[in-house]
Amino acid sequence: MVTPQTIVFIHGLFQNPKSWEKWQKYFEQQGFKCFTPAYPFHEGEPDILRKNIDSNLRGITLRKVVGSVAHIIDTLPEKPILIGHSMGGLVVQKLISMNKGAAGICIDSAPPAGIFSFEWSFLKANLPTINPLKGNSVFLPSVQWFHYAFCNTMTLEQTQVEYDKYVVPESRNIARSSTGKDGKIDFSKPHRPLLFIAGEKDHIIPASLNEKNYHAYRDKRSKREFKSFPDRTHYICGQENWEEVASYVERWILNLK
């Protein structure tokens, strides 16, 4: 296949397009045309979004996120490479299943419906978001939660810096809906190439869960790969030495056939 020169970066929960600023610059310097769409009601500077929480977030589901990104992809001149982090990784899987991308890179991907982990860190980190007792309230995580779920190898002081730069309020219903029909994938279907990347020390999406997701795809003719990076957390895309991960992704893209 001719390698597409267009990349669509898809952010995860508690983030918005600003979280991709380093990766966007990196890949633009390699000659790619990059797009960083926001989930509905996620556009803007994170500090302003935290101070002015939009009540419209309460109604956002995974289906609406996938639909909004698919709409943007449909305006592009070619099928792009899709790169997603966390819930963005699941969005990538959904879009690949819809034949919207030339290939997909799923980094610390949230799992499709039916794929689960009983690791304590997964349960502890995810429960505050999906907590049914919180109704449809918008969730603005604490720095302490962000430290445990995303930045667990950093100091709390380092985490605060990243929190201030990038964390946004979030819909609880995106995560909740991902466990039902919105998050279903037909793993038996042929699909475009997929790369699954895991962080060895990820608390909220354990590496073992990413590997289980990778193994769920069953079509023998379809290309898929799994790579785990040692000492990386859920903050793998912003963590120190993020360039190593970006370089690996770039080489994988350039080797697509």
Rosetta silent file (secondary structure, phi, psi, omega in degrees, C-alpha in Angstrom):
SEQUENCE: MVTPQTIVFIHGLFQNPKSWEKWQKYFEQQGFKCFTPAYPFHEGEPDILRKNIDSNLRGITLRKVVGSVAHIIDTLPEKPILIGHSMGGLVVQKLISMNKGAAGICIDSAPPAGIFSFEWSFLKANLPTINPLKGNSVFLPSVQWFHYAFCNTMTLEQTQVEYDKYVVPESRNIARSSTGKDGKIDFSKPHRPLLFIAGEKDHIIPASLNEKNYHAYRDKRSKREFKSFPDRTHYICGQENWEEVASYVERWILNLK
SCORE:     score description
SCORE:     0.000 S_00000001
   1 L     0.000  150.275  173.538    0.000    0.000    0.000 S_00000001
   2 L   -77.711  126.268 -177.155    1.042    3.611   -0.538 S_00000001
   3 L   -66.439  121.575  176.629    1.662    5.121    2.890 S_00000001
   4 L   -61.688  149.843  178.575   -0.907    7.850    3.580 S_00000001
   5 L  -103.854   12.032 -179.257    0.528   11.249    4.439 S_00000001
   6 E  -116.228  132.406  176.624   -2.408   12.188    6.661 S_00000001
   7 E  -123.126  134.819  171.293   -2.646   11.386   10.363 S_00000001
   8 E  -112.034  118.012  177.042   -5.647   11.908   12.629 S_00000001
   9 E   -93.445  132.409 -176.661   -4.746   11.954   16.332 S_00000001
  10 E  -122.072  115.035 -176.849   -7.593   11.045   18.710 S_00000001
  11 L   -74.909  169.016  178.996   -7.248   12.034   22.349 S_00000001
  12 L  -103.267 -168.135  179.134   -8.545   10.109   25.327 S_00000001
  13 L   -69.415  150.551  179.975  -10.698   10.955   28.317 S_00000001
  14 L    67.330   11.753  179.416   -9.724   13.916   30.522 S_00000001
  15 L  -131.173  172.043  171.166   -7.675   15.290   27.610 S_00000001
  16 L  -146.021 -172.520 -173.590   -8.297   17.321   24.483 S_00000001
  17 H   -54.908  -25.631 -179.382   -6.338   18.085   21.273 S_00000001
  18 H   -59.194  -27.703 -178.476   -3.706   20.046   23.210 S_00000001
  19 H   -64.003  -17.421 -178.991   -2.424   16.734   24.610 S_00000001
  20 H   -97.422    7.754 -170.010   -1.119   15.884   21.128 S_00000001
  21 H   -58.767  -40.020  179.840    0.875   19.109   20.600 S_00000001
  22 H   -69.716  -42.701 -179.971    4.317   17.416   20.849 S_00000001
  23 H   -67.093  -39.598  178.978    3.296   14.482   18.663 S_00000001
  24 H   -61.080  -45.878  178.586    1.687   16.734   16.094 S_00000001
  25 H   -62.033  -43.141 -179.531    4.870   18.799   15.797 S_00000001
  26 H   -58.331  -50.445 -174.812    6.994   15.629   15.587 S_00000001
  27 H   -75.832  -29.058  173.802    4.989   14.079   12.752 S_00000001
  28 H   -65.377  -35.223  176.951    4.563   17.343   10.864 S_00000001
  29 H   -67.819  -20.553  176.000    8.361   17.605   10.848 S_00000001
  30 L   -89.571    1.963  175.197    8.398   14.150    9.200 S_00000001
  31 L    99.236    4.427  179.545    6.164   15.470    6.426 S_00000001
  32 L   -85.836  148.950  171.664    2.743   14.280    7.583 S_00000001
  33 E   -93.961  121.969 -169.755   -0.376   16.434    7.532 S_00000001
  34 E  -115.394  141.249  175.987   -1.891   16.133   10.996 S_00000001
  35 E  -126.208  141.225 -179.080   -5.379   16.676   12.389 S_00000001
  36 L  -131.200   74.207 -178.117   -6.321   16.662   16.086 S_00000001
  37 L   -66.896  149.862  176.400  -10.125   16.724   16.382 S_00000001
  38 L   -96.776  148.102  167.227  -11.756   17.315   19.746 S_00000001
  39 L   -60.895  158.722  175.855  -14.553   15.275   21.234 S_00000001
  40 L   -53.765  132.932  176.869  -17.808   17.276   21.404 S_00000001
  41 L    65.914   25.244  177.489  -17.547   20.084   24.001 S_00000001
  42 L  -113.510   -0.383 -175.575  -13.818   19.440   24.576 S_00000001
  43 L   -77.370  136.452  175.281  -12.400   22.274   22.464 S_00000001
  44 L   131.765  179.285  178.344  -10.435   25.019   24.209 S_00000001
  45 L   -75.504  129.500 -176.440   -7.694   25.691   26.748 S_00000001
  46 H   -53.696  -40.332 -178.532   -7.806   23.085   29.542 S_00000001
  47 H   -64.749  -35.222  177.826   -7.528   25.621   32.379 S_00000001
  48 H   -71.900  -39.731  178.468  -10.525   27.546   31.038 S_00000001
  49 H   -63.945  -34.354  178.015  -12.518   24.338   30.526 S_00000001
  50 H   -69.688  -34.506 -178.340  -11.842   23.351   34.148 S_00000001
  51 H   -80.449  -23.346 -177.688  -13.027   26.724   35.416 S_00000001
  52 L  -129.123   76.405 -173.924  -16.138   26.766   33.209 S_00000001
  53 L   -69.334  125.587 -177.324  -17.454   23.210   33.132 S_00000001
  54 L   -83.820  118.633 -178.549  -19.841   22.671   30.218 S_00000001
  55 H   -66.567  -16.852  177.947  -22.974   20.832   31.319 S_00000001
  56 H   -64.603  -18.736  178.092  -23.368   19.493   27.750 S_00000001
  57 H   -59.927  -26.746 -174.836  -20.636   16.977   28.598 S_00000001
  58 H   -59.899  -28.740 -174.813  -23.188   14.994   30.571 S_00000001
  59 H   -97.650    4.316 -176.619  -24.843   13.692   27.400 S_00000001
  60 L   -81.777  131.432  177.752  -21.760   12.651   25.424 S_00000001
  61 L  -119.636  170.570  177.650  -21.404    8.927   24.686 S_00000001
  62 H   -61.438  -39.962  179.628  -18.815    6.895   22.823 S_00000001
  63 H   -57.865  -40.956  179.872  -21.153    6.628   19.834 S_00000001
  64 H   -68.903  -36.180  177.216  -21.299   10.428   19.589 S_00000001
  65 H   -64.677  -48.797 -179.679  -17.517   10.702   19.828 S_00000001
  66 H   -59.832  -42.973  179.911  -16.979    8.132   17.072 S_00000001
  67 H   -62.718  -39.947 -178.713  -19.567    9.851   14.900 S_00000001
  68 H   -67.885  -39.004  178.559  -17.972   13.276   15.310 S_00000001
  69 H   -72.169  -39.953  178.228  -14.503   12.002   14.368 S_00000001
  70 H   -59.607  -38.448  179.475  -15.860    9.954   11.462 S_00000001
  71 H   -61.258  -40.612  179.081  -17.536   13.093   10.100 S_00000001
  72 H   -68.940  -42.202  179.370  -14.180   14.907   10.050 S_00000001
  73 H   -59.496  -37.111 -177.871  -12.416   11.939    8.426 S_00000001
  74 L   -65.742  -14.743  178.649  -15.015   11.916    5.659 S_00000001
  75 L   -91.470   -5.729 -175.308  -13.885   15.424    4.629 S_00000001
  76 L   -84.624  154.814 -176.636  -10.258   14.385    4.107 S_00000001
  77 L   -77.326  -12.023  178.397   -8.802   13.621    0.665 S_00000001
  78 L  -147.799  160.166  173.117   -7.461   10.175    1.708 S_00000001
  79 L   -67.846  124.418 -174.395   -8.022    7.555    4.361 S_00000001
  80 L   -87.294  166.750  161.848   -5.727    8.641    7.168 S_00000001
  81 E   -75.163  134.166 -179.846   -3.515    6.844    9.626 S_00000001
  82 E  -108.514  126.764  177.396   -5.399    6.876   12.943 S_00000001
  83 E  -125.071  119.591 -177.998   -3.492    7.288   16.215 S_00000001
  84 E  -130.872  145.553  177.253   -5.446    7.190   19.453 S_00000001
  85 E  -113.227  135.742  174.435   -4.576    7.185   23.133 S_00000001
  86 L    59.737 -121.266  177.419   -6.693    5.544   25.858 S_00000001
  87 H   -60.928  -28.233  174.481  -10.369    5.984   24.915 S_00000001
  88 H   -62.804  -29.201  175.360   -9.003    7.379   21.669 S_00000001
  89 H   -66.956  -37.566  175.616   -7.495    3.937   21.066 S_00000001
  90 H   -70.062  -37.168  174.911  -10.949    2.394   21.277 S_00000001
  91 H   -59.556  -42.074  176.555  -12.257    5.110   18.941 S_00000001
  92 H   -58.558  -45.166 -179.910   -9.510    4.066   16.507 S_00000001
  93 H   -61.962  -41.028  177.768  -10.661    0.447   16.731 S_00000001
  94 H   -63.056  -44.793 -177.868  -14.251    1.476   16.060 S_00000001
  95 H   -67.543  -37.148  175.681  -13.226    3.618   13.078 S_00000001
  96 H   -63.733  -38.831  178.323  -11.050    0.842   11.623 S_00000001
  97 H   -66.537  -21.690  177.377  -14.039   -1.505   11.916 S_00000001
  98 L   -93.377    3.855 -179.571  -16.001    1.116    9.916 S_00000001
  99 L    62.232   39.619 -179.763  -13.233    1.202    7.262 S_00000001
 100 L   -98.198   -6.783 -177.707  -12.464    4.857    8.008 S_00000001
 101 L  -133.890  155.373  177.059   -8.682    4.507    8.323 S_00000001
 102 L   -78.863  -26.725  177.415   -5.742    3.094    6.378 S_00000001
 103 E  -167.139  160.402 -177.947   -4.219    1.789    9.612 S_00000001
 104 E  -133.271  136.652  174.517   -4.677    2.266   13.341 S_00000001
 105 E  -116.056  119.713 -174.606   -2.310    2.766   16.260 S_00000001
 106 E  -112.483  106.165 -174.093   -3.944    2.142   19.643 S_00000001
 107 E  -101.751  119.577 -177.124   -1.825    3.454   22.529 S_00000001
 108 L    48.838   46.631 -170.231   -2.841    2.294   26.030 S_00000001
 109 L   -66.227  136.104  166.506   -6.238    1.648   24.457 S_00000001
 110 L   -59.698  145.309 -174.180   -9.433    1.458   26.459 S_00000001
 111 L   -80.339  146.346  169.921  -10.847   -2.039   25.928 S_00000001
 112 L   -64.478  164.942  178.409  -13.768   -2.866   23.644 S_00000001
 113 L   -55.699  135.524  177.683  -16.924   -4.244   25.240 S_00000001
 114 L    94.390   -9.960  177.074  -16.395   -7.706   26.703 S_00000001
 115 L  -107.178  123.591 -167.953  -12.672   -7.322   27.371 S_00000001
 116 L  -140.305  160.553  175.147  -12.000   -6.771   31.062 S_00000001
 117 L  -130.172  142.656  175.338   -9.305   -6.829   33.709 S_00000001
 118 L  -104.661   11.832  175.550   -9.550   -7.779   37.365 S_00000001
 119 L   -64.485  138.426 -174.681   -6.254   -6.102   38.243 S_00000001
 120 H   -59.040  -40.404 -177.578   -6.748   -3.878   41.283 S_00000001
 121 H   -62.874  -36.115  178.178   -5.215   -0.795   39.650 S_00000001
 122 H   -63.816  -45.931 -179.511   -7.701   -1.046   36.754 S_00000001
 123 H   -66.571  -45.959 -177.787  -10.657   -1.226   39.121 S_00000001
 124 H   -63.691  -41.930 -176.109   -9.368    1.508   41.439 S_00000001
 125 H   -74.445  -32.119 -175.052   -8.517    3.944   38.647 S_00000001
 126 H   -89.362  -27.625 -174.920  -11.730    3.482   36.640 S_00000001
 127 H   -56.937  -41.374 -179.449  -14.380    3.357   39.368 S_00000001
 128 H   -58.771  -28.937  179.688  -14.397    7.132   40.075 S_00000001
 129 H   -78.607  -49.178 -173.087  -15.365    7.787   36.456 S_00000001
 130 H   -87.830   -3.291 -177.212  -18.055    5.164   35.924 S_00000001
 131 L   -40.454  110.792 -177.118  -19.451    5.333   39.499 S_00000001
 132 H   -65.958  -19.693  179.955  -23.228    4.813   39.008 S_00000001
 133 H   -73.947  -11.062 -178.548  -23.958    6.776   42.192 S_00000001
 134 H   -92.645    1.010  178.424  -22.714    9.951   40.480 S_00000001
 135 L    57.307 -140.614 -179.369  -25.481    9.986   37.871 S_00000001
 136 L   -98.785   19.111 -179.867  -24.717   12.093   34.800 S_00000001
 137 L   -62.228  147.742  176.493  -22.584   14.628   36.640 S_00000001
 138 L   -74.364  140.092 -177.546  -19.463   15.857   34.871 S_00000001
 139 E  -104.429  118.036  170.929  -16.273   14.431   36.378 S_00000001
 140 L  -109.750  107.985 -174.271  -13.321   16.716   37.059 S_00000001
 141 L   -70.833  157.991  174.709  -10.593   14.488   38.516 S_00000001
 142 L   -83.248  163.674  175.522   -8.288   15.515   41.318 S_00000001
 143 H   -62.236  -36.528 -179.746   -4.536   15.824   40.893 S_00000001
 144 H   -63.831  -41.355  177.418   -4.181   12.819   43.216 S_00000001
 145 H   -65.218  -43.807 -179.433   -6.394   10.684   40.962 S_00000001
 146 H   -62.493  -36.436  178.050   -4.496   11.831   37.859 S_00000001
 147 H   -63.544  -45.911 -179.055   -1.239   10.937   39.588 S_00000001
 148 H   -69.566  -45.062 -171.749   -2.415    7.398   40.350 S_00000001
 149 H   -79.445  -35.574 -173.288   -4.180    6.728   37.044 S_00000001
 150 L  -111.983  -44.747 -163.836   -1.834    8.458   34.583 S_00000001
 151 L  -117.515   41.102 -168.487    1.445    9.614   36.124 S_00000001
 152 L   -71.299   -7.102  173.277    2.277    6.973   38.723 S_00000001
 153 L  -103.862    2.035  178.266    6.053    7.036   38.119 S_00000001
 154 L  -100.293  165.324  173.364    6.234   10.832   38.416 S_00000001
 155 L   -76.658  162.797  177.223    6.215   12.945   41.570 S_00000001
 156 H   -63.452  -34.554  179.131    3.012   14.648   42.630 S_00000001
 157 H   -65.868  -42.239  176.716    4.669   17.982   41.857 S_00000001
 158 H   -65.188  -38.735  178.502    5.493   16.860   38.302 S_00000001
 159 H   -62.596  -39.971  180.000    1.960   15.549   37.933 S_00000001
 160 H   -58.261  -40.837  179.105    0.533   18.928   38.968 S_00000001
 161 H   -61.167  -46.168 -179.515    2.388   20.597   36.100 S_00000001
 162 H   -68.402  -38.244  177.578    0.946   18.149   33.567 S_00000001
 163 H   -58.823  -49.191 -177.470   -2.519   18.369   35.131 S_00000001
 164 H   -61.507  -34.103 -177.893   -2.538   22.150   34.834 S_00000001
 165 H   -76.150  -38.918 -161.583   -1.507   21.974   31.172 S_00000001
 166 H  -127.386  -16.976 -172.123   -3.730   19.222   29.866 S_00000001
 167 L   -80.755  136.444  179.069   -6.538   17.893   32.093 S_00000001
 168 L  -126.964  159.339  174.365  -10.146   18.730   31.183 S_00000001
 169 L   -63.683  156.685 -173.324  -13.550   17.853   32.714 S_00000001
 170 E  -139.605  150.839  172.109  -15.091   14.678   31.364 S_00000001
 171 L   -75.343  131.310  174.076  -18.346   12.901   30.595 S_00000001
 172 H   -73.006  -23.255 -171.366  -18.901    9.792   32.667 S_00000001
 173 H   -81.209  -12.824  172.276  -21.096    8.390   29.909 S_00000001
 174 H   -67.763  -50.154  179.376  -18.326    7.946   27.340 S_00000001
 175 H   -64.162  -44.205 -179.348  -16.635    5.393   29.575 S_00000001
 176 H   -60.458  -46.037 -176.142  -19.925    3.828   30.645 S_00000001
 177 H   -69.402  -22.101  179.886  -21.209    3.439   27.086 S_00000001
 178 H   -66.630  -18.845 -179.382  -17.929    1.850   25.973 S_00000001
 179 L   -87.147   -5.265  179.628  -18.841   -1.260   27.993 S_00000001
 180 L  -113.625 -147.547 -173.127  -22.066   -1.780   26.016 S_00000001
 181 H   -64.145  -27.363  177.556  -23.068   -1.794   22.366 S_00000001
 182 H   -61.216  -29.353 -175.364  -21.185    1.453   21.655 S_00000001
 183 H  -100.385    9.252 -177.732  -17.950   -0.391   22.441 S_00000001
 184 L   -76.567  140.495  176.051  -18.586   -3.633   20.550 S_00000001
 185 L  -128.895  136.952  173.510  -16.095   -4.812   17.918 S_00000001
 186 L   -87.053   98.339 -174.301  -16.519   -7.753   15.543 S_00000001
 187 L   -72.894  -10.401 -178.861  -13.112   -9.354   16.058 S_00000001
 188 L   -86.783  -14.005 -176.238  -13.670  -11.940   13.311 S_00000001
 189 L   -75.385  145.778  168.888  -13.809   -9.371   10.478 S_00000001
 190 L   -59.853  149.037 -176.936  -10.816   -8.576    8.250 S_00000001
 191 L  -148.605  160.436  173.787   -9.345   -5.194    9.171 S_00000001
 192 L   -66.599  162.602 -176.716   -6.686   -2.677    8.194 S_00000001
 193 L   -54.898  139.157  179.519   -3.318   -2.941   10.029 S_00000001
 194 E  -129.157  135.513  173.376   -3.461   -2.359   13.779 S_00000001
 195 E  -119.079  124.467  176.499   -0.647   -1.651   16.226 S_00000001
 196 E  -105.082  125.158  178.646   -1.316   -1.982   19.956 S_00000001
 197 E  -117.731  132.857 -179.548    1.092   -0.186   22.284 S_00000001
 198 E  -123.195  152.206  171.460    1.074   -0.701   26.060 S_00000001
 199 E  -100.568  124.979 -174.609    2.863    0.917   28.965 S_00000001
 200 L   -55.945  -34.694 -174.884    4.353   -1.671   31.319 S_00000001
 201 L  -107.327   21.526  178.564    3.463    0.365   34.423 S_00000001
 202 L   -66.080  126.297  177.358    0.059    1.641   33.280 S_00000001
 203 L   -85.113  -47.816 -169.741   -2.407    1.572   36.184 S_00000001
 204 L   -78.071  -31.352  174.037   -5.702    2.499   34.518 S_00000001
 205 L  -129.253   85.943 -176.840   -5.215    0.316   31.394 S_00000001
 206 L   -55.751  148.048  179.886   -2.809   -2.473   32.385 S_00000001
 207 H   -56.309  -35.140  179.844   -0.489   -3.796   29.682 S_00000001
 208 H   -63.503  -30.201  178.474   -2.075   -7.231   30.087 S_00000001
 209 H   -72.604  -40.327  175.024   -5.430   -5.730   29.083 S_00000001
 210 H   -62.133  -39.501  179.783   -3.940   -4.237   25.910 S_00000001
 211 H   -67.453  -37.869  176.909   -2.414   -7.606   25.080 S_00000001
 212 H   -63.715  -40.608  176.504   -5.761   -9.309   25.632 S_00000001
 213 H   -60.609  -46.101  178.649   -7.345   -6.754   23.287 S_00000001
 214 H   -57.660  -46.426 -177.029   -4.666   -7.488   20.665 S_00000001
 215 H   -71.177  -16.734 -178.302   -5.241  -11.250   20.879 S_00000001
 216 H   -67.661  -27.672  179.480   -9.019  -10.826   20.521 S_00000001
 217 L   -71.840  129.452 -168.130   -8.670  -10.070   16.786 S_00000001
 218 L  -115.568   -7.716 -177.632   -8.968  -13.379   14.972 S_00000001
 219 L   -75.111  115.963 -173.565   -8.661  -12.753   11.221 S_00000001
 220 L   -69.920  -20.397 -177.844   -5.377  -14.416   10.223 S_00000001
 221 L   -85.368  -12.700 -175.299   -5.037  -12.383    7.023 S_00000001
 222 L   -94.706  137.207 -177.494   -5.115   -9.030    8.802 S_00000001
 223 L   -77.993  130.393  172.212   -1.920   -7.416   10.104 S_00000001
 224 E  -150.599  147.434 -179.041   -1.727   -6.649   13.804 S_00000001
 225 E  -140.302  155.339  178.111    1.159   -6.136   16.205 S_00000001
 226 E  -129.046  135.710  178.718    1.655   -5.637   19.932 S_00000001
 227 E  -140.055  127.496  175.815    4.443   -3.681   21.636 S_00000001
 228 E  -109.626  131.678  178.937    4.933   -3.021   25.345 S_00000001
 229 E  -100.921  124.109 -179.333    7.262   -0.239   26.473 S_00000001
 230 L   -65.302  147.862  174.884    9.024   -0.794   29.810 S_00000001
 231 L    64.026   12.067  179.312    8.615    1.731   32.631 S_00000001
 232 L   -97.088  147.190  179.193    5.853    3.592   30.769 S_00000001
 233 L  -109.121 -167.662  176.520    2.579    4.615   32.392 S_00000001
 234 L   -67.534  -14.630  178.845   -0.741    5.753   30.983 S_00000001
 235 L   -91.350   28.505 -173.673    0.975    9.078   30.374 S_00000001
 236 L   -55.309  -31.962 -176.784    3.157    7.396   27.746 S_00000001
 237 L   -81.034  -13.444  178.294    2.522   10.074   25.109 S_00000001
 238 L  -122.509   -9.150 -178.606    3.736   12.905   27.376 S_00000001
 239 L   -64.964  158.531  175.983    6.070   11.042   29.692 S_00000001
 240 L   -51.420  138.519 -178.090    9.845   11.531   29.523 S_00000001
 241 L    69.200   28.145  175.676   11.271    9.902   26.375 S_00000001
 242 H   -59.319  -25.754 -178.454    7.914   10.027   24.583 S_00000001
 243 H   -61.065  -30.927  178.469    9.980   10.489   21.403 S_00000001
 244 H   -62.455  -40.313  179.276   11.030    6.826   21.563 S_00000001
 245 H   -69.398  -44.826  179.732    7.385    5.786   21.301 S_00000001
 246 H   -61.447  -39.608  179.413    6.663    8.295   18.527 S_00000001
 247 H   -65.420  -39.081  177.731    9.706    7.076   16.580 S_00000001
 248 H   -62.531  -43.904  178.987    8.537    3.463   16.898 S_00000001
 249 H   -62.469  -43.700  179.388    5.103    4.467   15.583 S_00000001
 250 H   -59.305  -46.300 -179.900    6.676    6.381   12.696 S_00000001
 251 H   -63.242  -39.020  178.745    8.783    3.359   11.656 S_00000001
 252 H   -63.090  -42.423  179.324    5.751    1.086   11.858 S_00000001
 253 H   -62.685  -45.315 -176.153    3.773    3.443    9.615 S_00000001
 254 H   -68.519  -19.916  179.229    6.591    3.684    7.059 S_00000001
 255 L   -93.916    5.401  179.160    6.842   -0.133    6.937 S_00000001
 256 L   -64.964  140.873  177.958    3.181   -0.638    6.110 S_00000001
 257 L  -133.082    0.000    0.000    2.578   -2.723    2.992 S_00000001
